[in-house]
Amino acid sequence: MSTEPKAPRRRRLPRSFKELTPANHFSPRTFFRELVWKALITPRTGTTKTPVFPRLTDNELALTWIGHASFLIQLKGLNAVVDPNFANWLFLLKRLRRPGLTIKDLPPLDLVLLTHAHFDHFHKPTLRRLPSPKVCVLPWGCGSLARRLGFERVIELRWWESFGQDDWRVTLVPSEHWGARTLRDTQRGYGGFVLECHGRRIYHAGDSAYFEGFREIGQRLAPELALLPIGAYFPESFRKVHMGPDQALQAFVDLGAQQMVPMHYGTFRLGFEDLDEPPRWLGELAAQAGLSDRLHVLEEGVPRKF
């Protein structure tokens, strides 16, 4: 299966609400009931902590899950965040678990990685408040969105292109998703990132359905730690753009990674499954496959060394 970026197609205006997403699953009544109303009547949970970041040696890595697809990745001499989002609301969508830490608790940032332009991954109010962000790396066609957000430098990449400074390098890799921020967007890219630093390789998949490209990512870049999305997979049509725990576990095997950290669940209600279903099901599947010791379900705001 080819993993070259798809040529942009001229996008006509939708003929119905159902056509507002690539998976053709938008029903206004069902959307409001499942994703808006149920979230509104669900109390917000989770606690915001004051993190204690560990001191790291040359080859140590610390990972802090902020929530949703947001992570702080730390190696010696490098502080990086991926898809930071501290919002309590995304338009009508309520955040159901508090961020694990506050923006003021973040260290000064050397690198910000943004996987695509969707509002839950590219949250401008959060980006404007980040502490001293130096370099922002993002897919092709997204650089214009990052203007006047405080970055010293903005780098756009296409699939398999890399950018690096000092001891780190980051590569944009393919995903099975889409990148439009508005209905008329046809030029914006999307993908995941493999970050290499001090001999460590961390893969953040961004948003993705399952596809054959995970094998190629593993063969080319051999990430040891894989951050994979497991939520927003029900009903079945959602799997055109997202993965369920079963597919995420298969993606982990395809990658050949050593450790897996799940993400993209439990924070915003983006699918019709129960919020606690993705990690529960993933745990069952990992146990059946003999992979429980390689699965790490993180608590928001608590740094973990790998």
C-alpha positions in Angstrom: 0.0 0.0 0.0 1.4 3.4 -1.0 2.1 5.8 1.8 2.8 8.9 -0.4 0.7 11.9 0.4 -2.6 11.9 -1.5 -2.9 14.6 -4.1 -5.4 17.3 -3.0 -8.8 17.0 -4.6 -11.2 19.8 -5.2 -13.8 19.6 -2.5 -17.4 20.4 -3.3 -19.8 21.7 -0.7 -21.6 19.0 1.2 -25.1 18.0 0.1 -26.1 16.9 3.6 -25.0 17.0 7.2 -23.8 13.4 6.8 -21.1 14.5 4.4 -19.5 16.9 6.8 -16.9 14.2 7.8 -14.9 11.8 5.6 -16.5 8.8 7.4 -20.0 10.0 6.4 -21.3 9.4 9.9 -22.6 12.8 10.9 -26.2 12.8 11.9 -27.2 16.0 13.7 -29.6 14.4 16.1 -27.3 11.5 17.0 -24.3 13.7 17.2 -26.0 16.1 19.7 -27.4 13.2 21.8 -24.2 11.1 21.9 -21.4 13.7 21.8 -22.9 16.9 23.2 -25.8 16.1 25.5 -24.3 13.0 27.2 -21.1 15.0 27.9 -23.1 18.0 29.3 -24.8 15.8 31.9 -21.6 13.9 32.8 -19.6 15.5 35.7 -16.0 16.4 34.8 -13.5 14.1 36.6 -9.7 13.9 37.1 -7.3 15.9 39.2 -4.7 18.5 38.1 -1.4 17.7 39.8 1.8 19.5 40.4 4.2 17.2 38.5 7.6 16.3 39.8 9.8 15.9 36.7 12.7 13.5 37.1 16.3 14.3 36.4 17.4 12.4 33.4 20.7 10.9 32.3 21.9 10.9 28.6 19.7 8.0 27.5 16.7 8.3 29.8 13.3 9.4 28.7 10.3 10.7 30.7 6.8 10.8 29.4 3.9 12.8 30.9 0.4 12.3 29.6 -1.5 15.6 29.8 -4.7 14.1 28.4 -6.3 13.2 25.1 -3.4 13.1 22.6 -1.3 15.6 24.5 2.1 14.6 25.9 5.2 16.2 27.4 8.3 14.2 26.2 11.5 14.9 28.1 15.0 13.8 27.4 18.3 15.3 28.6 18.4 18.8 27.0 15.0 18.5 25.3 11.5 19.3 26.4 8.9 18.6 23.7 5.1 18.6 23.7 2.9 16.9 21.2 -0.7 18.2 20.3 -1.0 20.2 23.6 -4.6 20.9 24.5 -5.7 22.4 27.9 -9.2 23.4 26.8 -12.2 22.8 29.0 -14.5 23.2 25.9 -14.1 22.6 22.2 -17.1 24.6 20.9 -20.0 22.3 22.1 -17.7 19.5 23.2 -17.0 19.4 27.0 -13.7 18.2 28.4 -14.7 15.3 30.7 -11.3 14.7 32.4 -9.2 17.6 33.6 -5.7 18.1 32.2 -3.1 16.3 34.3 -1.1 19.5 34.9 -1.5 23.2 34.2 0.3 25.2 31.5 2.3 27.1 34.1 3.7 23.8 35.3 5.3 23.0 31.9 9.0 23.6 31.5 10.4 25.9 28.8 9.8 24.1 25.5 12.4 23.4 22.9 10.0 21.7 20.5 6.2 21.6 19.8 4.9 18.9 17.4 1.4 19.3 15.9 0.1 16.2 14.0 -2.8 17.9 12.1 -5.1 20.9 12.1 -8.2 19.4 13.8 -9.2 21.6 16.8 -8.7 18.9 19.4 -5.0 18.5 18.3 -4.2 22.0 17.1 -5.7 24.2 19.9 -4.6 27.8 19.3 -5.5 29.2 22.7 -3.3 26.6 24.3 -0.5 27.2 21.9 -0.5 31.0 22.6 0.1 30.3 26.3 3.0 27.8 26.0 6.2 28.8 27.9 8.9 30.0 25.5 8.2 27.7 22.6 11.2 27.6 20.2 10.5 25.3 17.3 7.1 24.1 15.9 7.1 21.2 13.5 3.9 20.4 11.7 2.6 18.9 8.4 2.6 20.6 5.1 0.0 23.3 4.6 -0.4 23.9 8.3 2.3 26.6 8.8 -0.1 29.5 8.2 -2.2 28.4 11.2 0.9 28.8 13.5 1.6 32.4 12.7 1.5 34.8 15.6 1.4 32.0 18.2 4.8 32.8 19.7 7.0 30.3 17.9 10.6 31.3 17.1 10.6 29.0 14.1 7.9 27.0 12.2 8.9 24.0 10.1 6.5 22.2 7.7 7.3 18.6 6.6 5.9 16.1 4.2 5.7 12.4 4.9 9.2 10.9 5.5 10.9 14.3 5.7 12.9 15.1 8.8 14.1 18.1 10.7 16.7 18.2 13.5 18.8 20.4 15.8 21.5 19.6 18.2 20.9 16.0 19.5 17.3 15.5 18.2 15.6 14.8 14.9 11.9 14.5 14.1 10.3 12.7 11.1 6.7 13.2 9.8 5.3 9.7 9.0 2.0 8.7 7.3 -1.3 8.1 9.0 -4.8 7.2 7.8 -6.8 10.3 8.6 -7.4 13.8 7.1 -6.1 17.3 7.8 -8.8 19.8 7.0 -9.6 22.5 9.6 -12.5 23.9 7.7 -14.8 22.6 4.9 -12.9 24.3 2.2 -9.4 23.1 3.3 -7.7 20.8 0.7 -4.1 21.7 1.2 -3.4 20.8 4.8 -1.4 17.7 5.7 -1.5 15.2 8.6 0.5 12.4 10.0 2.4 11.1 13.1 5.9 11.8 14.3 9.0 9.8 15.2 11.2 11.7 17.6 14.8 10.6 17.9 17.1 11.8 20.7 20.1 10.3 22.4 19.5 7.0 20.7 15.8 6.8 21.9 12.9 6.7 19.4 9.4 7.7 20.3 6.4 7.4 17.9 3.3 9.5 18.3 0.6 8.4 15.8 -1.6 11.5 15.9 -5.0 10.5 14.8 -5.2 7.4 12.5 -7.3 4.5 11.4 -5.5 1.2 11.1 -3.5 0.9 7.8 -0.6 -1.1 6.4 1.6 1.9 6.8 2.4 1.0 10.4 4.7 -1.8 9.1 6.6 0.6 6.9 7.1 3.0 9.8 8.5 0.2 11.9 10.8 -1.0 9.2 12.1 2.5 8.4 12.4 4.1 11.8 12.1 1.3 14.4 10.5 3.2 17.2 10.8 1.6 20.7 7.9 3.5 22.3 4.6 3.8 20.5 1.9 6.3 21.6 -1.3 5.0 19.8 -4.9 6.2 19.8 -7.6 3.8 21.0 -10.8 5.9 21.2 -13.7 7.2 19.0 -14.1 3.9 17.2 -17.9 3.2 17.6 -20.0 3.1 15.5 -18.1 1.1 12.9 -18.1 3.9 10.4 -15.8 5.9 12.8 -13.0 3.3 12.1 -12.5 4.9 8.7 -10.5 7.6 10.5 -9.9 6.1 14.0 -8.7 2.9 15.6 -10.3 0.7 18.3 -8.1 -1.0 20.9 -8.0 -4.2 18.8 -6.6 -2.3 15.8 -4.2 -0.3 18.0 -2.7 -3.4 19.4 -2.3 -4.8 15.9 -0.6 -1.5 14.9 1.8 -1.9 17.9 2.7 -5.4 16.7 3.2 -4.2 13.1 5.5 -1.4 14.3 7.7 -3.9 16.2 7.9 -1.4 19.1 8.9 -2.5 22.6 6.4 -0.5 24.7 2.9 0.9 24.0 1.1 3.8 25.6 -2.6 4.4 24.7 -4.0 7.8 24.1 -7.0 9.6 22.5 -9.6 8.3 24.9 -11.5 9.4 28.1 -11.0 13.2 27.7 -13.5 14.4 25.1 -16.5 12.3 24.0 -15.7 11.8 20.3 -17.2 8.4 19.8 -20.3 6.6 21.1 -18.5 4.0 23.2 -18.4 4.4 27.0 -15.5 6.5 28.1 -13.9 3.7 30.2 -14.4 1.1 27.5 -11.2 1.6 25.4 -8.6 1.0 28.2 -10.6 -1.8 29.7 -10.9 -3.6 26.3 -7.2 -2.9 25.5 -6.1 -4.5 28.8 -8.1 -7.6 28.0 -6.7 -7.9 24.5 -3.1 -7.3 25.7 -3.5 -10.1 28.4 -4.8 -12.5 25.8 -1.9 -11.7 23.5 0.7 -12.0 26.3 1.6 -8.3 25.9 0.4 -6.9 29.3 4.0 -6.2 30.5 4.6 -4.0 27.4 1.4 -2.0 27.8 1.5 1.2 30.0 -1.7 3.0 30.7 -0.6 6.3 32.1 -2.3 8.6 34.7 -2.6 12.2 33.6 0.0 14.5 35.1 2.3 11.8 36.5 5.7 11.6 34.7 6.9 8.1 33.8 10.5 7.1 33.0 11.1 4.7 30.2 
